[in-house]
Amino acid sequence: MQALLENNPISFYKSEALKSEFEKLMERASEAEPTLKNKIENEIVAKGLKFVPEMIEHMQTSKGITRGLCAMCLIRIGVSCVSFIEEASILNNDFQWIANYLLNEIRI
């Protein structure tokens, strides 16, 4: 019965509809060739601070392409996101080394 519920097209549609714009972009980026990935990165950076909280969350919970893309976007957004990064590093000790790396790259 559980398998039937999980494969229900209506529930799948609802869960897709609830995904944030950022999550949709990250999914596309994870499967994209380098040129498209670059365009997605530019789109995220162009949105500026809108996606910063989600990027910081993904930096703490993701690995690989997602983490790398988030790091690059945060670095490119720059000084505007420093306070968000600093706050996250205070709240999560495991995030401190990543935060230090990002802050050093932004402040160069």
C-alpha positions in Angstrom: 0.0 0.0 0.0 2.8 2.4 0.9 4.4 1.9 -2.5 1.2 2.8 -4.2 0.9 6.0 -2.2 4.5 7.0 -3.0 4.0 6.5 -6.7 0.8 8.5 -6.8 1.2 11.1 -9.7 -0.8 13.7 -7.7 1.5 13.5 -4.6 4.6 13.6 -6.9 3.2 16.8 -8.6 2.5 18.4 -5.2 6.0 17.7 -4.0 7.5 19.1 -7.2 5.4 22.2 -6.9 6.7 22.8 -3.3 10.3 22.7 -4.4 11.9 26.1 -4.3 13.2 27.9 -7.4 16.7 27.4 -6.0 16.2 23.6 -5.6 15.0 23.3 -9.2 18.0 25.2 -10.4 20.3 23.0 -8.4 18.7 19.8 -9.8 19.2 21.1 -13.3 22.8 22.0 -12.6 23.6 18.6 -11.2 22.7 17.0 -14.5 23.9 19.8 -16.8 26.9 20.0 -19.2 29.4 22.7 -18.2 27.9 25.5 -20.5 24.5 25.1 -19.0 25.9 24.8 -15.5 27.7 28.1 -16.0 24.4 29.7 -17.1 22.6 28.4 -14.0 25.4 29.7 -11.8 25.1 33.1 -13.4 21.3 33.1 -12.9 21.8 32.2 -9.2 24.4 35.0 -8.7 22.1 37.5 -10.6 19.4 36.8 -8.0 21.8 38.0 -5.3 20.7 37.6 -1.7 17.5 35.9 -2.6 19.1 32.4 -2.6 21.8 33.0 0.1 20.0 31.3 3.0 19.3 28.2 0.8 22.9 28.1 -0.5 24.2 28.2 3.1 21.9 25.4 4.0 23.0 23.3 1.1 26.7 24.1 2.0 26.0 22.4 5.3 24.0 19.4 4.1 25.2 18.6 0.5 28.4 17.4 -1.1 29.9 17.3 -4.6 28.5 19.5 -7.4 25.9 21.1 -5.2 28.3 22.2 -2.5 30.8 23.4 -5.1 28.2 25.4 -7.0 26.9 27.0 -3.8 30.4 28.0 -2.7 31.2 29.6 -6.1 28.0 31.5 -6.1 28.5 32.8 -2.5 32.0 33.9 -3.4 30.8 35.7 -6.5 27.9 37.4 -4.6 30.6 38.6 -2.2 30.5 40.9 0.7 26.7 41.0 0.7 26.5 37.5 2.1 29.2 37.7 4.7 26.8 38.3 7.6 24.8 35.2 6.6 27.9 33.0 6.5 29.2 34.3 9.8 25.8 33.7 11.5 25.7 30.1 10.1 29.2 29.4 11.4 28.2 30.5 14.9 25.2 28.3 14.9 27.0 25.2 13.4 30.5 24.4 14.5 31.0 21.9 11.7 30.4 24.7 9.2 33.1 26.9 10.6 35.9 25.6 8.3 33.8 26.1 5.3 32.7 29.5 6.4 36.4 30.5 7.0 37.2 29.3 3.5 34.3 31.3 1.9 35.1 34.4 4.0 38.8 34.3 3.0 37.9 34.0 -0.7 35.4 36.8 -0.5 37.7 39.2 1.4 40.7 38.8 -1.0 
